[in-house]
Amino acid sequence: MSAHSTAIGVSSKRGVWGGGNEPLKASYGKLMMWFFLLSDIFTFAAFLISYLAIRVSYPSYAGPAESFVGSNEYWPIPELVFEAVPFLHGVHAPLVFVGIMTFILIASSVTMVLAVEAGHRNDRGDVVKWMLWTLLGGITFLSCQAWEWSHFIHGTDAGSVLTYVNGLGQNVTETVFGANLMVNEYGPSAFAQLFFFITGFHGFHVTIGVFLLFLCFYQAAVGVYDKRGHYEMVEKIGLYWHFVDLVWVFVFTLFYLI
């Protein structure tokens, strides 16, 4: 082998392994974000599969909806559990409030798309505008979720008479109001446990997303990305935010509709 061909071979190897390459034209930062999201997909999938496994282990309520009362013997009807709306005490609006929450989160995903598109045009004004709307959407969703948790914990005025095993291993029959990790007025203890764990874990991701959105909004507003010459950070945070929105669609479908 000639010295010339050897030099070409060494040069080609340096070109492949020497760094600076972008597989599928994705930068290092975006590639690492995809790796993180892939690992998170497995985590959420495990939680939701566990929820389905526990859900099918309980029978569904077979009686008329107007006669439904909470019981440890069957799984509650979601639209009769999540039927409250803020400032409308006593009004029964099945899944209306959680539907509004879902719409807000999906709408924030749309404004995130517009922010990313503006970043591709290096339009600082539009990036700031759409990032602000996305940030407000995230904060509104978290506020709605906080109210939903509060109402779920405090429960209804009537409560439900349940028999359950307390912390001392004794069978107790009493009127239960609201929910905690041990007992809840809506149904089996697993119902509240899964609600707190799955929606809480998702809410934790939304909280991180809101922090990242604010950071991105601030840096865009003060011109950090203009100095860099690109708005790639907006796109990376956009990937995370779309993931959070997509996960909520699955949580909403499995937990609230089935």
C-alpha positions in Angstrom: 0.0 0.0 0.0 1.4 3.4 -1.0 2.0 6.2 1.4 -0.6 8.3 -0.4 -3.4 5.7 0.0 -2.4 5.3 3.7 -2.7 9.0 4.2 -6.1 9.0 2.6 -7.3 6.2 4.8 -6.1 8.0 8.0 -7.7 11.2 6.8 -11.1 9.5 6.2 -11.0 7.9 9.6 -10.3 11.2 11.2 -13.2 12.6 9.3 -15.6 10.0 10.7 -14.3 9.7 14.3 -12.6 13.0 14.8 -15.8 14.8 15.9 -17.8 17.6 14.3 -20.2 15.2 12.5 -24.0 15.6 12.7 -25.9 12.4 12.1 -29.1 13.1 10.2 -28.0 16.8 10.3 -28.9 16.9 14.0 -26.6 18.8 16.3 -25.1 17.3 19.4 -27.6 19.2 21.6 -30.7 18.0 19.7 -29.3 14.4 19.5 -28.9 14.4 23.3 -32.4 15.7 23.7 -33.8 12.9 21.6 -31.8 10.4 23.7 -33.3 11.9 26.9 -36.8 11.8 25.4 -36.4 8.2 24.3 -35.5 7.2 27.9 -38.5 9.2 29.2 -40.8 7.4 26.8 -39.9 4.1 28.3 -40.5 5.5 31.8 -44.0 6.9 31.0 -44.8 3.7 29.0 -44.0 1.6 32.1 -46.2 3.7 34.3 -49.2 3.7 31.9 -48.9 -0.1 31.2 -48.9 -0.6 35.0 -52.0 1.5 35.2 -53.7 -0.5 32.6 -52.7 -3.8 34.3 -54.2 -2.6 37.6 -57.2 -1.1 35.9 -58.3 -4.3 34.2 -57.9 -6.2 37.5 -60.9 -4.4 38.8 -64.5 -4.8 37.4 -66.2 -1.8 36.0 -69.3 -0.3 37.7 -72.3 -2.1 36.1 -75.2 -0.1 37.5 -76.9 3.1 36.2 -74.6 6.2 36.4 -77.1 8.1 38.6 -76.7 5.4 41.3 -72.9 5.3 41.3 -71.2 5.5 44.7 -67.6 5.0 45.5 -66.6 1.4 46.5 -63.5 -0.7 46.9 -65.2 -3.4 44.9 -65.1 -1.7 41.4 -63.3 1.0 39.5 -64.9 4.4 39.6 -66.5 6.1 36.6 -64.0 8.9 35.6 -66.6 11.3 34.2 -68.4 11.1 37.6 -65.2 11.7 39.5 -63.8 14.6 37.5 -67.0 16.6 37.0 -66.3 19.8 39.0 -65.5 23.2 37.5 -63.9 26.1 39.4 -66.3 28.7 40.8 -69.3 26.6 39.7 -70.0 24.7 42.9 -72.7 22.0 42.6 -72.6 22.1 38.8 -72.0 18.7 37.2 -69.9 19.0 34.1 -68.2 15.7 33.4 -64.6 16.0 32.1 -65.3 19.6 31.0 -62.5 21.1 33.2 -59.9 18.5 32.2 -60.9 19.0 28.6 -60.2 22.7 29.0 -56.8 21.8 30.5 -56.0 19.5 27.6 -57.0 22.2 25.0 -54.7 24.7 26.8 -51.8 22.3 26.7 -52.3 21.4 23.0 -52.7 25.1 22.1 -49.4 25.8 23.8 -47.8 23.2 21.6 -49.1 25.1 18.5 -47.5 28.4 19.8 -44.3 26.5 20.4 -44.3 25.4 16.7 -44.7 29.0 15.7 -41.8 30.0 18.0 -39.6 27.4 16.4 -40.6 28.6 12.9 -39.8 32.2 13.9 -36.4 31.0 15.1 -35.6 29.5 11.8 -36.2 32.9 10.3 -34.1 34.6 13.0 -37.1 36.7 13.9 -36.5 37.8 17.4 -39.8 39.6 17.9 -41.9 36.6 16.9 -39.8 34.2 18.9 -40.4 36.3 22.0 -44.1 36.7 21.3 -44.8 33.0 20.7 -42.5 31.9 23.6 -44.5 34.1 25.9 -47.8 32.6 24.8 -46.4 29.1 25.3 -45.1 30.0 28.7 -48.5 31.4 29.7 -50.1 28.2 28.5 -47.8 26.1 30.6 -48.4 28.2 33.7 -52.2 28.0 33.1 -52.1 24.3 32.8 -50.2 23.9 36.0 -52.6 26.2 37.8 -55.5 24.1 36.5 -53.9 20.9 37.6 -53.2 22.4 41.1 -56.9 23.2 41.4 -57.9 19.7 40.2 -55.6 18.1 42.8 -57.0 20.3 45.5 -60.6 19.3 44.6 -59.7 15.6 44.3 -58.0 15.7 47.8 -60.9 17.5 49.5 -63.6 15.5 47.8 -67.4 16.1 47.6 -69.8 17.3 50.2 -71.4 13.9 50.7 -68.3 11.6 50.6 -68.7 7.8 50.4 -69.1 5.1 53.1 -66.3 2.7 52.6 -64.8 -0.3 54.4 -61.0 -0.4 54.3 -58.0 -1.6 56.2 -56.3 1.2 58.2 -52.6 1.5 59.0 -53.0 -0.8 62.0 -54.4 -3.6 59.9 -58.0 -3.1 61.2 -61.1 -3.1 59.1 -62.7 0.3 59.4 -66.1 1.4 58.0 -66.6 5.2 57.9 -67.6 8.1 55.6 -64.6 9.1 53.6 -64.1 12.5 52.1 -61.7 13.2 49.3 -58.5 11.1 48.7 -55.1 10.3 50.1 -52.7 7.5 49.4 -54.5 5.1 51.9 -58.1 5.6 51.1 -60.4 7.7 48.8 -64.1 8.2 48.4 -64.1 7.4 44.7 -63.0 3.8 44.7 -60.0 1.5 45.4 -56.9 3.0 46.9 -55.0 2.2 43.7 -57.2 4.7 41.9 -56.0 7.7 43.9 -52.4 6.3 44.1 -52.1 6.1 40.4 -53.8 9.5 39.9 -51.3 11.2 42.2 -48.3 9.4 40.8 -49.0 9.6 37.1 -50.4 13.1 36.9 -47.9 14.3 39.4 -45.0 12.8 37.5 -46.3 14.5 34.3 -46.9 17.7 36.2 -43.3 17.6 37.4 -42.2 17.4 33.7 -44.5 20.4 32.9 -42.9 22.4 35.7 -39.4 21.7 34.3 -40.7 22.7 30.9 -42.1 26.0 32.2 -38.8 26.8 33.8 -37.0 26.0 30.5 -39.6 28.1 28.5 -39.0 31.1 30.8 -35.2 30.7 30.4 -35.6 30.5 26.6 -38.0 33.5 26.6 -35.7 35.6 28.6 -32.6 34.8 26.6 -34.4 35.5 23.3 -35.7 38.8 24.7 -32.3 40.1 25.7 -30.7 39.0 22.4 -28.6 36.0 23.5 -29.6 34.0 20.5 -29.0 36.9 18.1 -25.4 37.0 19.3 -25.1 33.3 18.7 -26.5 33.6 15.2 -29.1 30.9 15.6 -32.1 29.9 17.7 -31.4 26.2 18.1 -32.2 26.3 21.9 -35.8 27.2 21.0 -36.0 24.1 18.9 -34.5 21.8 21.6 -36.9 23.1 24.2 -39.7 22.7 21.7 -38.9 19.0 21.3 -39.3 18.6 25.1 -42.5 20.6 25.2 -44.1 18.6 22.4 -43.1 15.4 24.2 -44.8 16.7 27.4 -48.0 17.5 25.4 -48.0 14.1 23.7 -47.7 12.2 26.9 -50.6 14.1 28.3 -52.8 12.9 25.4 -52.1 9.3 26.5 -52.6 10.1 30.2 -55.9 11.9 29.4 -57.1 9.0 27.1 -56.2 6.1 29.5 -56.9 7.7 32.9 -59.9 10.0 32.2 -61.7 8.3 29.2 -61.3 4.5 29.9 
